[in-house]
Structures are given as C-alpha cells and as structure tokens.
Amino acid sequence: MTFKLLAVSAALIGFAVTGAVIPGVCDEASHAAPITVAAATQGTAPDFAGISNWFNSKPLNIADLRGKVVLVDFWTYGCVNCVNTLPHVTDLYAKYKDRGLVVVGVHTPEFPFERSASNVQAALKRHGITYPVAQDNDSKTWNAYRNQYWPAQYIIDQNGKIVFQHEGEGRYDEIDRTVAKLLNASS
C-alpha cells in the first residue's frame, strides 16, 4: 500500500468516525450543532433576487415587509430533511400569520426536475403550503443569503435584521419562541 493511499484511507476513516461533513460532497446539513447568528453579525436581510415565479402571493421584497417578522425558509421538495420541516413551518405560519408573521418559502432546486414550476406547485398542494413561495431556480436569493444547506431558516425582525439562523431539522421550539418574542405573543 502506498503512502498516498494510506493517507487517503486514514482521512476517510477519520471522517466516518467523527461524522464530519465533507464540503462539496454532502450538501445537506449534518446533525452537528446548528448555527445561530446574531443580527450584528449578519446585518440587514438581503432582498429576494432572481425569482422566476411567486406562488400564493404577488412578488414580495424585504423592504415592504418592514414592521413584520419574517421567516425565510430555504427548501426544495426533493429533500427529505426539507419535507420533514414543512409541517413545523406551516404550523408556525398558521399560529402567527394573524399576529404579524410572514413566512416566505424560497424553493431553490438541487436537481433539474425540481426547476419545474408545475412540480413546485404540486408540492405546495401536496404539503398544504399556503404561505408565499419564491422559486429561486438560479440560486440568486440563496447566494444573497450566503446559504449553503437545505433546509435553512432565517428569522428577520421588524427592522429587517436577521436575528436567527438555523440549518437542518430541529430547534422547532426555539424558532417558535423567537418568533413569539419578536411578536410579543405568548406561545
């Protein structure tokens, strides 16, 4: 066995044992601790850019949503982890939409078949999604947020600042509490 082959084998075993994610090989969030970013670090939320279609809404922009709490949810219908989060996002929307929460799903495809507007529309119906969804086929909004994973949620306060970021599944209670606190609503 050559030294190079031995080194590569050792590295792969190390990744397997530690559960590390190899950038560029695994595009979905691992089960590692999710990232929370303070508003001062993240700054003002980027606008929705390069959207090819809007579902359940007229086109939206972040500036017009000032005064509201906004949950931006990056997802794609072919991602199992995304589909697992959808019931929590739709429940949050139902719970707080009349108190000032706006949920915007940003459907950014990973695979070519996910680029079809009719496939996205069918997924919205299948999952009971009635909140606004932006079809981000060219990943321009994805890139504006410097997002890297499906699913990912960003909570934006009434001043347009990102105050919470989470990648992957879970932390549903924390997301609910963050939205409730921003809306001054009791859970």
Beta strands, then each sheet from edge to edge (+ up, - down):
strand 1: 53-55
strand 2: 69-75
strand 3: 101-107
strand 4: 133-135
strand 5: 152-156
strand 6: 162-167
sheet 1: 1+ 4- 3- 2- 5+ 6-
end
